[in-house]
Amino acid sequence: MKCPSCRTPELLPVKTTDGAFALDACPTCKGVWFDDGELRDVLAVAGVTQQVPTHAFQAVYRTCPRCSAPLFEHCFPGTGVLVDGCRQCQGVWLDGGEWPRIRDALRQTERVTCPKCNVTQTGRDICNACGVVFAKVREREEDVLRDEAEKPTWNLESIFAGANGFRVIQRKEWFEILSPFELRNRYDATILGTRNFHGFVEEHSHSFLNVIARQLLGALRPATLLFEDECQNTILKMRKPLRLYFHRLEVSSASGAPMGAIQRRFHLLRSNYDVVDAAGGTVMTITGPLFLLPFMSAEYTFRRRGQEVGRLAKKWKGLLQEYFTDADTFQTEVDCSLPVAEKMLLFCATLLIDFGNYEQNESSPASLVNLLD
């Protein structure tokens, strides 16, 4: 092959400095010929093409050393360097000194956007504007993605499958303690077991009628409770209808599918409940203390087919601690081997017991803004 620039010397085979590629070069003008794809491989830059654009002008007195077709002069993509290319074989001729200019230009045009200040600049390890180290930002992003991937996904099965108890705490607000107003109930709920789960139960009511009902009806009022995880994803929905004595809590999944209910039974002295499954059958009973007196500890027993399968304890911890801290804690122990649906219903029963038996003695968590919702 003859040199397109000198036209007389033969091109000699040469190798790149690392010995990975064999090229053809002119010993006189130091020009280099790259066959189709060779320049892309040598540059090792993604997206590099040797195709001659349609707007290129034909080079004067220069022909392709490979196929003798005319060469066309054009600006190499991503650089300001003029090169000569062949439209037939897609080869490229670089005059002496053009190769390092193309290499440096492509490196300089590699631009990045700072993830902190959003300033676009040539590729470097440190931002020119704010000085943030890109490697550290990428490391933090990878840590966040890894934490998200390792974060457990919660559903009813994963929450209650290994559960052996619950802890339910109703928060107190100073506004409710020091005023006659009744605020929306909100609980901190922890499902204890092989993997502890922490969530929240909140009375979901935003209309003015709900505010009036809370003040006039107190514990008798209708209410909707939502059991949510720490990301406010709904896990369970509970609806309490208006009842004067036979309090009831209807439980459904996040999608609204019925899952059962807790229904109070009549008893002259005790506070007893039935746990009803989705088909309407009684699967468990809850027996309360013989006398339910204010400011006293109380214990409820869960029985399944006559056999005790758990207990719920409400401990009295003193006047000041009960009223001026969030010490209203319900501690529940259940048999770990119970079906998931029944353990879930016992958890909901804890909320109905608090709602029906201790509403007048406890405060609900909210704020003055919640009262006005």
N, C-alpha and C positions, 0 to 999 in steps of 0.2 A: 504494500500500500504506500502511495506517495503522500507527502505532506500537503494538506490543502493550502497552507500559507506559503511555504517555500516552493512547492510544486515539483521540486527535483529530488530531494533526499528521500530515501526509503525510511518508513517508520520502523523503529526497532522495538522489540518486546522489552518491557520493563516491569518490575514488580513494585507494589506499594511498600512502604517502609516496614510494615508488619508482615509482608510476604503473603498476605491473604488473597491479593488480586493481581492478575497479569494484565497489563495494559499495553498500548502501542503509543510511542512517543517519538518526536522528531529530535534528533541529536543536535540540530542547528538552532532552531527557534524555541526549543523546549516546550513546544505545544504537545497536547495529549489527546488521543482519540478514545472515546468511551462508546462501546457498542450499546445496544438497547438494554437498559436495566443496570448497566455497570455503574453509572454515576450514582444512582439511588443506593446501590449496595455499598459503595465506598463511603458515601456520606452518612449512611445509617440514620437517615432522617425520614420519618414517616411522611407520606403524602408527596414526596418528590417525584415529578414526572419529567420525562425527556421529550414529550410530544411537542412538536412544533406548532405554535398557534396559527390560526388562519390569517391573522393580520401581519405576520412576519414578512420582511422584505428580503428579496433574493440577494445573497451576498455576491459582490462583484469578483469575478474570476476565481471563485472557490467552488470546488466540487467534492463530493463525498469520496473519501479514500476507499470505502467499502463497496459502493455500488455505482460510483461516478455520476450520481444525480446531483443537481444543483443544491448547494447549502443555503439555508435561509437564516438571516440574522434576527435574533430576538432577545429580549431581556429574560434571563433565567428566572423562573418563578420564585418569588420571595426574596429576590436580591435586585440590585441595580447593575448587575454585570451582564454585558452583551456577549452572547455566545452564538455559534453557528450550528444549526441542526439540520438533519436530513429527514425529509418527510416520508421517504420510502422505507429505510431501515431503522429510523428513529435513533440513529447514532448522534453523538454530540462532539464537536471539536472545541477544545479550550486552548486559547493561545497561552503562551508562557506567562505565569503570574495570575491567570484567571482562576485557577483551581483554589489557591488559598483564600482568594477574595470571596468566592462563593461559599466556601466552608465557614469563614468567619461571619459572613452576612447571615447565613442560615442560623448560626448559633446566636447571633444578636437578635434575630427576629423571633426567637423562642421567648414568648411573653407570658407572664403569669399575673394573676390578680391577687392582691394581698387579701387573705380571708378576714383581716381585722379592719383595715381602712378602705378596702376595695379600690386601691390605686393600682392600675395596670402598668407593668414595667417589664424590662428584659429579665430573663430567668436568672435569678440569684438565690442565695440561701437566706438573705436578710432583706426585709422591705426597705426601699429607699426612703419612704415617707415616715413610717412609724417605728421602724426598727425591729418589728416582730420577727422571730426566727421561724421560718416556714416549717422546719422539721418538727419543732415543738407543737405547732398548731396541728400538723398532721397526726402527731402522736396522740394529742388530746382527742381529736376526732375519732381516731381508731379506738381509743379507750371508751368513748361514748357509745360507739357502734357495738363494741364487744359487750358492754354492760347491758345494752338494749337486747342483744341476742341472748345473754345469760339470764335476763329477767324472767321469772316464771310467769306463765300465762295462767290466769285464775278462771276457774269455772266452778259450778256447784260440786262437781265430782272431786276436783283437786282441793277444794276448800274443806269439804266435810268428810272425805273418805277416811282420812287418818285422825279425825277430830276425837278428842276424849274430854273436851270441856269448853266452856265459853266464859268470857269475862265481859260484862256489859256495864259501862259507866255512863250515867246521865250527867252531863255537864251542868254547872250552875252559872248564872250570870248575876252580877250585882244589881242590875236593873230590876230583875224579877224578884230578887230577895228583898229589896227595899221598896218595892211597889206592889200594888194589888193586881198588876197585869200578868196574864198568862201568855208566855211566849211559845214558839214552836219547839217541840221536843227534838233533841239531838243527842245521840249516844256515840260514844267510842266503843267499838266492838272488836274483840280479839277472839279468834277461833284457835284454840290451843290443840296441838297435836304434833304429828311428825314434822309438819311445816307450819309454823304459826302464821296466821293471816290476820292483818289489821285492816279494818274498814270502818265505815261510819253508817249510822242509821239516822235519817233525818225526816221529820214530818214535812211533807211536801204540800204546802198550802200557801197561796199567794193572793187570794182574793180578800176583799173587805169582809165578806160574809164569814170567811173562815176566822178572821180576827174576832168578830162578834161572837161566833160560836165558842171560841176558846174562852172568852171572858164569861159568857152566860152559862155554858153547859159544862165546862171543866172537863173531867175525865169521861163524861158521857158523850162528848162531841164525836161526830164522825171524823175520821182522819185517814190520810194515806201516808204510809211510811215507805221509804226507799232505802234498801241496803246497798251501799256503793263501796267500791274499792278506793284506794288513795288517789287514783286518776279520775274519779267521779264516773266510773263505768258502773251502770246499774247491774246488780246481781240478782236481787229479789225485789218484788213489789208486794206490799201488804196493805190491805184495805180494812179499816175498822168502821162498820156501819154504826148508826145511832142506835144505842140500846140503853135501856134504863137499868137492867140487871144482867141479862144473859149476854154479856159481852162476847164479841166474836171477832176474830182476826182471820181474814181470807188471804191466802198466800198464793202468789203466782210467780212464774219465771220472769226474766227481763223482757221476754217477747210477749208476755201476757197469758201463757198457758197455765191453767189452774194446777196447783200442786198440793192443795189441802187447806185445812183450816184448824183453828183452835177455838173451841166453844166452851163457855162457862156452863156448868151444871148447877142446878138448885141444891142448896144445902143451908140449913138454918145457921150453922156456926162456921163451917169451913168454906174456903175459897177453892173449889174444885173445878177441873177443866177436863174436857175430852180433846184428844188429838185425832183429827179426822184426815184420812188420806184423800187423794184426788177423786176416788170413786165414791166418797161419802161414808166409808166405813170407819169405825173407831178402831185405831191401832194401838193407842196408849191412853192412859189416864194420868192426871196430875192431881195429887192430893195435897191441899194446903194445911197450915197449922190449925189447931182446934179453935184458938182465939187469935184473931188478927188485931193486935192493939197497936196504936201509934207509938213510935219511939221504942219499939221492941224488935229484937232479932226474930227472923222467921225462916222456916225451912219447908220446902216443897219436895215431894217425892214423885218420881216418874216410875210408872209401872207398865209393863208390857205383858199381857196375858197373866196378870197376877204377880209377876216377878219384878222386883225392883231393878231398874236399869239406869238410874241416875238420880241426882239431887240438885236442887237449886237453893242457895243460901243467900239471904239478905241480912247482913249484920248491922246491928245498931252500934255506932261508934261514939256516941256522945252528942249532946246538943250542939256545941260549937262546931265540932268537926262535921256533923251532918249538914248544918246550914251554911257554914262559911267556908267550906272546901267542896271539892267534887268527890266526896267520900261515899256517895250513893252507889255502891258497887254490888252487882249481882254476880256471884261466882257459881258456875254450873259445872257439874261433873256428869258425864254420860258414858255408857258402855261403848267402847271403841268399835265393837262388832256390830252395832246397830246399822241398818241400811242408811244410806246417805240421805234419802228423802225424810226419814224419821228424825235423824239428827238435825236436819235443817228445820223441821217443824218445831222441835224442842227449842231451838235457838229463837224462833219467832215467838214461841210461848213465853219466853223470858220477857220479851217486850210487852206482851199483852198483860202479863202479871204486874209489871211495873205500871203500865198505863191504868189498869183497873183498880189496883190496890194501894198504890203509893203516889198517885198523881197529886193528891192534895198536900202531901208532905214533902215533895221534892220540887226542884226547879228545873226548867228546861233550858237547853242551851240555845242561845240566839243572841241577837243584839237589838238595839232600838230600831235599826233599819229593818230587821226581819218583821218586827211588830207592824210596821207601816206598809209591808208588802201587800 
